[in-house]
């Protein structure tokens, strides 16, 4: 059996290890600010590993069908002192459609729907930015999808910003929501059973480019 002193040594070692882990967590955890006017200006690029691009559509009036795109890119020009000059641009590879159903993915990528071989990208480019209450900004931009362009409104809610010690970049996080009519982009198949309104939902982190 272990001696009394051995048990005490084990307890002390365990306490020290726990204190070290707690200390590391406090060191790594960001001291984030959620107020938009306190976020740092600069040019930002999307952190793809901490981003999800989702879409939702009504199915048969019975449920909400949810899918996502796995391949995308985005940049943000941001200045909290001049929100009106902010610019957001995002590109989605429509071939990266993920529905957890290969047969359905193949069908929706075809000519009757996304026609991904002919139009492999969907692009959103802002034309205006308007500050709102509660750390929100309304971006209005042109969405180009399947060869057609129409204005789409996105409401961005900033969660905060901080130095990210793991990546070495100042990072801001936000969510964005918006919607559009798929028939406006020539995607009109089965509107009697699959909703016309496509809801967009993005959860993301953006990293500020380091100044040279």
DRENVO-638217 format. One line per field, with one value per residue: x, y negated, z of N, C-alpha, C in turn; residue in three letters. Coordinates in steps of 0.02 Angstrom, whole numbers. Layout:
# DRENVO-638217
n_c1: c(X_...);
n_c2: c(Y_...);
n_c3: c(Z_...);
ca_c1: c(X_...);
ca_c2: c(Y_...);
ca_c3: c(Z_...);
c_c1: c(X_...);
c_c2: c(Y_...);
c_c3: c(Z_...);
type: c(ALA_...);
This chain:
# DRENVO-638217
n_c1: c(42_23_123_87_150_174_44_9_100_52_-73_-34_34_-71_-152_-67_-56_-189_-201_-110_-170_-289_-233_-173_-287_-348_-254_-257_-391_-490_-498_-631_-716_-879_-934_-966_-903_-783_-710_-570_-510_-478_-418_-495_-496_-588_-597_-592_-601_-677_-804_-971_-1081_-1245_-1403_-1582_-1741_-1915_-2004_-2132_-2218_-2207_-2085_-1922_-1793_-1621_-1464_-1290_-1143_-979_-862_-790_-752_-704_-695_-671_-682_-662_-709_-741_-764_-812_-931_-1010_-924_-885_-851_-903_-865_-907_-880_-950_-928_-1032_-1029_-992_-1097_-1179_-1278_-1289_-1330_-1295_-1357_-1460_-1383_-1315_-1423_-1473_-1364_-1373_-1430_-1566_-1574_-1454_-1358_-1217_-1101_-1097_-1114_-1015_-995_-1065_-1086_-1073_-1078_-1058_-1153_-1191_-1182_-1257_-1264_-1345_-1445_-1388_-1263_-1269_-1258_-1325_-1304_-1320_-1315_-1261_-1313_-1250_-1304_-1318_-1299_-1376_-1408_-1460_-1519_-1484_-1520_-1423_-1414_-1298_-1235_-1126_-1022_-909_-736_-560_-387_-320_-235_-200_-200_-129_-184_-284_-454_-622_-791_-947_-1122_-1233_-1384_-1505_-1612_-1683_-1777_-1784_-1835_-1810_-1687_-1697_-1721_-1840_-1903_-2023_-2095_-2214_-2200_-2076_-2009_-2007_-1934_-1771_-1678_-1536_-1396_-1259_-1117_-973_-794_-678_-514_-397_-290_-115_-19_106);
n_c2: c(60_-116_-237_-358_-477_-466_-470_-599_-671_-640_-703_-837_-853_-835_-946_-1051_-1026_-1047_-1183_-1235_-1202_-1277_-1403_-1410_-1405_-1526_-1609_-1584_-1604_-1728_-1905_-1970_-2103_-2161_-2272_-2364_-2485_-2476_-2380_-2330_-2420_-2370_-2257_-2106_-1925_-1775_-1648_-1492_-1371_-1398_-1431_-1421_-1397_-1404_-1353_-1366_-1294_-1283_-1130_-1047_-1113_-1059_-1043_-1114_-1114_-1089_-1135_-1147_-1237_-1192_-1244_-1399_-1576_-1734_-1912_-2057_-2229_-2339_-2470_-2534_-2667_-2717_-2653_-2654_-2641_-2512_-2352_-2198_-2044_-1891_-1726_-1578_-1408_-1323_-1191_-1129_-1091_-1021_-899_-786_-681_-601_-574_-669_-786_-777_-790_-920_-996_-995_-1049_-1093_-1150_-1215_-1212_-1187_-1153_-1241_-1364_-1385_-1464_-1564_-1733_-1863_-2034_-2180_-2333_-2431_-2483_-2490_-2550_-2474_-2451_-2366_-2303_-2273_-2268_-2318_-2247_-2277_-2196_-2139_-1985_-1861_-1728_-1581_-1647_-1762_-1922_-1997_-2111_-2079_-2074_-2071_-2041_-2076_-2020_-2066_-1972_-1998_-2046_-2006_-1980_-1836_-1714_-1589_-1586_-1699_-1810_-1959_-1940_-1940_-1896_-1847_-1831_-1804_-1839_-1816_-1822_-1760_-1752_-1606_-1592_-1714_-1697_-1611_-1481_-1381_-1260_-1144_-1229_-1216_-1124_-1136_-1268_-1439_-1539_-1559_-1542_-1614_-1579_-1619_-1580_-1639_-1675_-1806_-1848_-1975_-2045_-2046_-2191_-2249);
n_c3: c(0_-35_49_181_155_19_-34_5_-73_-200_-195_-182_-303_-393_-362_-398_-535_-576_-544_-635_-757_-748_-743_-870_-949_-915_-965_-1103_-1137_-1215_-1184_-1219_-1305_-1332_-1386_-1529_-1568_-1504_-1567_-1669_-1810_-1982_-2112_-2140_-2145_-2175_-2051_-2090_-2022_-1914_-1954_-2014_-2146_-2175_-2246_-2252_-2287_-2315_-2308_-2382_-2300_-2178_-2112_-2078_-2189_-2178_-2240_-2290_-2348_-2384_-2437_-2454_-2457_-2387_-2360_-2258_-2243_-2118_-2009_-1858_-1831_-1946_-2005_-2118_-2222_-2222_-2295_-2358_-2430_-2500_-2558_-2619_-2651_-2747_-2776_-2664_-2588_-2450_-2391_-2321_-2396_-2532_-2657_-2664_-2657_-2779_-2867_-2837_-2874_-3008_-3176_-3163_-3042_-2947_-3046_-3044_-3117_-3224_-3160_-3043_-2931_-2801_-2764_-2646_-2628_-2540_-2548_-2466_-2293_-2136_-1973_-1834_-1684_-1533_-1563_-1700_-1880_-2033_-2184_-2354_-2505_-2668_-2726_-2823_-2913_-3000_-3120_-3110_-3033_-2882_-2756_-2584_-2412_-2266_-2095_-1977_-1826_-1705_-1602_-1530_-1504_-1496_-1449_-1513_-1443_-1483_-1623_-1654_-1710_-1707_-1678_-1734_-1699_-1769_-1808_-1947_-2033_-2161_-2309_-2463_-2618_-2708_-2834_-2892_-2942_-3044_-3002_-2996_-2977_-2919_-2826_-2761_-2663_-2605_-2516_-2574_-2516_-2461_-2319_-2246_-2144_-2051_-1956_-1886_-1879_-1901_-1949_-1918_-2038_-2024_-2005_-2115);
ca_c1: c(0_63_132_51_186_163_-23_12_136_6_-123_-2_47_-135_-173_-24_-75_-252_-188_-76_-219_-333_-195_-167_-352_-358_-206_-278_-459_-485_-534_-667_-762_-936_-958_-941_-858_-719_-675_-514_-518_-429_-440_-504_-511_-627_-566_-636_-610_-726_-859_-1021_-1128_-1305_-1464_-1642_-1798_-1974_-2017_-2200_-2254_-2203_-2021_-1870_-1737_-1560_-1403_-1233_-1090_-916_-806_-807_-701_-735_-653_-708_-649_-703_-687_-797_-777_-841_-967_-1038_-873_-869_-864_-900_-872_-904_-887_-967_-924_-1096_-1016_-977_-1161_-1177_-1345_-1284_-1368_-1258_-1403_-1494_-1332_-1303_-1481_-1478_-1309_-1387_-1454_-1632_-1569_-1398_-1318_-1151_-1048_-1096_-1108_-986_-988_-1113_-1046_-1109_-1036_-1099_-1157_-1202_-1180_-1292_-1262_-1408_-1436_-1369_-1204_-1289_-1248_-1363_-1268_-1358_-1267_-1285_-1299_-1248_-1315_-1342_-1296_-1421_-1390_-1514_-1499_-1502_-1505_-1396_-1407_-1239_-1232_-1058_-1016_-853_-670_-506_-326_-323_-166_-188_-186_-85_-220_-343_-510_-691_-840_-1015_-1171_-1268_-1445_-1537_-1655_-1698_-1822_-1745_-1863_-1777_-1624_-1712_-1726_-1912_-1929_-2061_-2110_-2274_-2184_-2014_-2019_-1972_-1889_-1711_-1650_-1464_-1372_-1186_-1083_-905_-741_-634_-449_-369_-226_-61_10_176);
ca_c2: c(0_-177_-268_-420_-531_-459_-495_-672_-696_-634_-756_-902_-854_-844_-1015_-1093_-1016_-1081_-1255_-1251_-1200_-1334_-1462_-1410_-1422_-1597_-1644_-1577_-1631_-1798_-1958_-1997_-2158_-2151_-2337_-2372_-2542_-2459_-2332_-2360_-2425_-2335_-2210_-2041_-1867_-1726_-1589_-1439_-1316_-1419_-1461_-1376_-1432_-1362_-1378_-1332_-1301_-1246_-1069_-1021_-1147_-1015_-1047_-1157_-1074_-1127_-1112_-1193_-1237_-1180_-1279_-1469_-1624_-1799_-1965_-2111_-2292_-2361_-2526_-2550_-2739_-2734_-2592_-2660_-2623_-2440_-2312_-2126_-2006_-1819_-1682_-1509_-1358_-1288_-1119_-1102_-1079_-964_-883_-720_-637_-610_-575_-734_-835_-772_-817_-992_-1028_-988_-1108_-1116_-1184_-1261_-1208_-1203_-1147_-1303_-1421_-1354_-1509_-1616_-1788_-1918_-2094_-2233_-2399_-2479_-2458_-2536_-2528_-2466_-2444_-2301_-2275_-2247_-2308_-2293_-2249_-2263_-2180_-2102_-1913_-1833_-1656_-1550_-1696_-1819_-1962_-2032_-2135_-2038_-2107_-2028_-2073_-2049_-2032_-2055_-1941_-2028_-2042_-2001_-1948_-1763_-1693_-1526_-1598_-1757_-1863_-1989_-1904_-1960_-1844_-1872_-1790_-1843_-1808_-1849_-1777_-1781_-1708_-1568_-1604_-1774_-1676_-1560_-1415_-1382_-1192_-1117_-1279_-1198_-1080_-1162_-1339_-1486_-1580_-1526_-1579_-1606_-1585_-1612_-1588_-1645_-1716_-1838_-1866_-2036_-2037_-2080_-2246_-2238);
ca_c3: c(0_-36_115_194_121_-53_-48_10_-132_-256_-189_-197_-375_-427_-351_-438_-605_-587_-544_-697_-811_-741_-762_-943_-977_-905_-1009_-1172_-1146_-1236_-1148_-1276_-1299_-1377_-1412_-1597_-1574_-1474_-1608_-1704_-1883_-2022_-2163_-2109_-2187_-2138_-2022_-2116_-1974_-1863_-1991_-2044_-2191_-2176_-2277_-2228_-2332_-2293_-2347_-2378_-2246_-2119_-2078_-2106_-2212_-2166_-2274_-2283_-2397_-2349_-2468_-2460_-2439_-2373_-2334_-2227_-2228_-2061_-1968_-1814_-1832_-2011_-2023_-2185_-2271_-2215_-2354_-2348_-2491_-2487_-2616_-2600_-2704_-2744_-2782_-2597_-2555_-2403_-2365_-2291_-2441_-2595_-2714_-2665_-2674_-2851_-2902_-2828_-2910_-3079_-3213_-3142_-2977_-2943_-3107_-3017_-3167_-3264_-3114_-2983_-2874_-2781_-2737_-2612_-2622_-2510_-2579_-2412_-2224_-2092_-1903_-1799_-1612_-1505_-1597_-1765_-1940_-2091_-2248_-2415_-2558_-2727_-2727_-2891_-2907_-3062_-3174_-3098_-2975_-2849_-2689_-2526_-2349_-2214_-2030_-1944_-1754_-1682_-1536_-1494_-1534_-1448_-1472_-1510_-1430_-1518_-1694_-1661_-1745_-1677_-1708_-1718_-1714_-1778_-1845_-1998_-2058_-2218_-2347_-2532_-2656_-2757_-2901_-2919_-2973_-3094_-2972_-2985_-2978_-2862_-2776_-2725_-2606_-2574_-2509_-2618_-2474_-2435_-2263_-2239_-2075_-2049_-1891_-1911_-1850_-1950_-1922_-1948_-2070_-1990_-2043_-2133);
c_c1: c(44_67_92_83_177_95_-25_46_91_-46_-94_10_-16_-159_-132_-42_-139_-243_-155_-125_-266_-297_-186_-232_-365_-313_-230_-345_-456_-524_-573_-709_-817_-962_-925_-890_-790_-680_-621_-527_-464_-460_-439_-516_-545_-583_-611_-649_-661_-784_-906_-1070_-1187_-1359_-1523_-1699_-1855_-1986_-2088_-2242_-2249_-2139_-1976_-1810_-1674_-1501_-1348_-1187_-1023_-856_-826_-746_-735_-683_-698_-662_-692_-670_-745_-813_-807_-877_-991_-989_-854_-890_-854_-909_-862_-916_-899_-961_-987_-1087_-1001_-1040_-1159_-1246_-1347_-1326_-1338_-1305_-1438_-1444_-1319_-1361_-1485_-1420_-1321_-1419_-1521_-1630_-1510_-1355_-1244_-1094_-1041_-1086_-1080_-982_-1050_-1073_-1091_-1060_-1078_-1096_-1172_-1199_-1210_-1290_-1332_-1394_-1412_-1315_-1221_-1273_-1289_-1321_-1318_-1307_-1299_-1264_-1303_-1251_-1346_-1348_-1341_-1399_-1451_-1490_-1525_-1479_-1480_-1390_-1350_-1241_-1162_-1059_-959_-789_-617_-443_-333_-252_-150_-168_-136_-118_-273_-403_-576_-738_-909_-1058_-1207_-1329_-1473_-1581_-1663_-1746_-1782_-1771_-1834_-1713_-1635_-1713_-1799_-1944_-1964_-2076_-2173_-2259_-2120_-2018_-1979_-1920_-1832_-1683_-1575_-1445_-1297_-1161_-1008_-858_-698_-570_-421_-301_-173_-31_84_219);
c_c2: c(-63_-209_-332_-478_-528_-486_-571_-703_-694_-689_-824_-908_-866_-916_-1062_-1088_-1052_-1157_-1277_-1253_-1259_-1398_-1467_-1431_-1496_-1637_-1643_-1609_-1706_-1844_-1997_-2057_-2150_-2216_-2351_-2429_-2530_-2407_-2367_-2363_-2385_-2293_-2140_-1987_-1815_-1670_-1529_-1384_-1334_-1456_-1407_-1419_-1386_-1395_-1335_-1345_-1258_-1186_-1044_-1057_-1109_-1024_-1098_-1114_-1117_-1095_-1162_-1188_-1234_-1218_-1351_-1512_-1691_-1848_-2020_-2171_-2327_-2418_-2547_-2625_-2763_-2672_-2595_-2639_-2548_-2402_-2237_-2091_-1932_-1780_-1610_-1464_-1315_-1212_-1087_-1093_-1016_-955_-817_-669_-647_-614_-642_-790_-836_-803_-893_-1030_-1029_-1050_-1135_-1156_-1233_-1264_-1225_-1196_-1211_-1364_-1396_-1399_-1552_-1670_-1841_-1975_-2151_-2297_-2453_-2444_-2510_-2510_-2526_-2461_-2373_-2265_-2243_-2296_-2276_-2303_-2234_-2251_-2145_-2029_-1891_-1757_-1632_-1602_-1757_-1855_-1999_-2055_-2089_-2075_-2055_-2068_-2038_-2069_-2016_-2026_-1970_-2020_-2039_-1974_-1873_-1737_-1627_-1537_-1655_-1815_-1894_-1963_-1934_-1903_-1874_-1819_-1835_-1804_-1849_-1799_-1804_-1731_-1671_-1578_-1667_-1757_-1618_-1489_-1405_-1312_-1175_-1168_-1263_-1154_-1101_-1237_-1381_-1526_-1537_-1570_-1562_-1617_-1571_-1624_-1586_-1684_-1743_-1859_-1928_-2021_-2076_-2134_-2234_-2295);
c_c3: c(0_33_120_155_46_-73_-45_-51_-193_-254_-207_-272_-414_-421_-394_-512_-621_-589_-608_-755_-808_-762_-837_-976_-972_-952_-1081_-1185_-1163_-1190_-1199_-1257_-1351_-1407_-1479_-1602_-1543_-1514_-1650_-1779_-1919_-2077_-2133_-2162_-2144_-2112_-2039_-2066_-1920_-1896_-2018_-2084_-2202_-2218_-2254_-2278_-2307_-2338_-2332_-2325_-2181_-2079_-2112_-2124_-2207_-2204_-2263_-2343_-2360_-2376_-2482_-2444_-2427_-2347_-2306_-2217_-2176_-2023_-1924_-1811_-1898_-2038_-2095_-2239_-2267_-2277_-2338_-2415_-2475_-2551_-2591_-2660_-2699_-2752_-2715_-2555_-2512_-2372_-2328_-2331_-2511_-2656_-2720_-2682_-2749_-2890_-2897_-2862_-2985_-3110_-3189_-3077_-2978_-3006_-3092_-3067_-3208_-3221_-3047_-2922_-2864_-2746_-2706_-2602_-2596_-2550_-2527_-2345_-2178_-2020_-1873_-1724_-1595_-1546_-1665_-1821_-1996_-2153_-2304_-2471_-2616_-2721_-2799_-2885_-2973_-3117_-3166_-3034_-2948_-2781_-2634_-2463_-2298_-2150_-1992_-1870_-1729_-1611_-1495_-1532_-1480_-1482_-1461_-1503_-1465_-1590_-1704_-1696_-1699_-1715_-1687_-1737_-1722_-1811_-1894_-2022_-2116_-2255_-2418_-2563_-2709_-2828_-2933_-2955_-3022_-3068_-2950_-2982_-2913_-2807_-2736_-2664_-2570_-2574_-2557_-2579_-2447_-2379_-2257_-2166_-2074_-1978_-1905_-1866_-1907_-1915_-1958_-1977_-2032_-2035_-2054_-2106);
type: c(UNK_UNK_UNK_UNK_UNK_UNK_UNK_UNK_UNK_UNK_UNK_UNK_UNK_UNK_UNK_UNK_UNK_UNK_UNK_UNK_UNK_UNK_UNK_UNK_UNK_UNK_UNK_UNK_UNK_UNK_UNK_UNK_UNK_UNK_UNK_UNK_UNK_UNK_UNK_UNK_UNK_UNK_UNK_UNK_UNK_UNK_UNK_UNK_UNK_UNK_UNK_UNK_UNK_UNK_UNK_UNK_UNK_UNK_UNK_UNK_UNK_UNK_UNK_UNK_UNK_UNK_UNK_UNK_UNK_UNK_UNK_UNK_UNK_UNK_UNK_UNK_UNK_UNK_UNK_UNK_UNK_UNK_UNK_UNK_UNK_UNK_UNK_UNK_UNK_UNK_UNK_UNK_UNK_UNK_UNK_UNK_UNK_UNK_UNK_UNK_UNK_UNK_UNK_UNK_UNK_UNK_UNK_UNK_UNK_UNK_UNK_UNK_UNK_UNK_UNK_UNK_UNK_UNK_UNK_UNK_UNK_UNK_UNK_UNK_UNK_UNK_UNK_UNK_UNK_UNK_UNK_UNK_UNK_UNK_UNK_UNK_UNK_UNK_UNK_UNK_UNK_UNK_UNK_UNK_UNK_UNK_UNK_UNK_UNK_UNK_UNK_UNK_UNK_UNK_UNK_UNK_UNK_UNK_UNK_UNK_UNK_UNK_UNK_UNK_UNK_UNK_UNK_UNK_UNK_UNK_UNK_UNK_UNK_UNK_UNK_UNK_UNK_UNK_UNK_UNK_UNK_UNK_UNK_UNK_UNK_UNK_UNK_UNK_UNK_UNK_UNK_UNK_UNK_UNK_UNK_UNK_UNK_UNK_UNK_UNK_UNK_UNK_UNK_UNK_UNK_UNK_UNK_UNK_UNK_UNK_UNK_UNK);
